[in-house]
Amino acid sequence: MMAASPYRLLETGYAHRLGLVVLQVDETIEQEFRRLLAADTALYVTRIASGAELTPESIAAMEARLPAAAALLPPAVRFDAVGYACTSGTTLIGAE
């Protein structure tokens, strides 16, 4: 059993908090986002199973898994926005 710590964690100090759902196979979007975001913006990332190829069928399957993937983002964080980093998926599924 861990003893209680005399320290208390404070807010991160970030002015903005962005959640991002990223495809399982994506290797670049996180670094690209971090380069584009202002220093006072925190980026939290979760992944969604996407398969090796994007097809209308695999994108439709991802639509059903989006809520579960987003639910894996830290629940204590108050996000300003949560995005889905898949242009093809957003085109087929819709922005909502």
N, C-alpha and C positions, 0 to 999 in steps of 0.2 A: 504494500500500500504506500502510495506516495504521500509525503507530508505536504501540507498546504504551503504555498510559496508566499513570502511577504511582499512579492511584487505583483503589480496589476498591469495587464496589457492595455495600452492606449490605442486609440484610433490610429489608422495607418498614416493619416495626414494627407491622403489623396483627396483632391477636390472632386474628382470624378471616378466612377467605377464602371468598367465595361466588361460584360460577360460575353464570351464568344464560343459558339459551338463549331468545332473544326472537324473536318473529315478525318477518319482514322489514317488514311494514307497521305494526308497533306504534310509536307515537310518544310514549308516555307512561310505560311501565312502568319504564324505567331511572330516570327522575327520581323516580317514586313510591318505588321500592325505596331509593334513596339517602336520601330523607327519612325512611324508616322504620328504616333500619339504624343501629346504634350507630356512633359515630365510630371505634371500633377494628375495624370490619369493612370489608374491601376488597371491592368488587363488580367482577367481570370479566364482560363481556358478549360473546356471540357471536350471530349472527343465523342464522335458518333461512328458506329460501325458503318462502313461505306462500301466495302468490297474493292477489288482491284480496278474494276471498270465502272464508269457511270453510264447507266442506261435508264430509259424511262422507268423500267421496272425496279431497278435498284434505288432510284430516287424516290419512287412511290413508297418503297419499303422504309426508307429513311424518314419519311413524313411521320409514320406511326411511332418511330423511335425518338423523335425530337423532344417531346416532353420529358422522357426519362433521361436523355442526355443533359438537358438543361437543368434538371433536378439535381444533377451531380455537382453543380456549381456550389460554392460554399453558402449554406443557408443563412448565415448571419450577416452576409454582405448585402447592403442596400444598393442594388444596381441602378445606374442611371439608364442603362440600355443593355439588352442582350441581343446579340446578332447571330446569324447563321452564315458561316463563311463558305457558301456554295452558290455561286451565281446560277449554275444550271438548275440546282434544286429549287432556288427561289423562283426562277422563271417557271418551272413546272408546278411547284406547290403553291406559289403565291407568297406575297410579302407578309400577309397576316400570320 
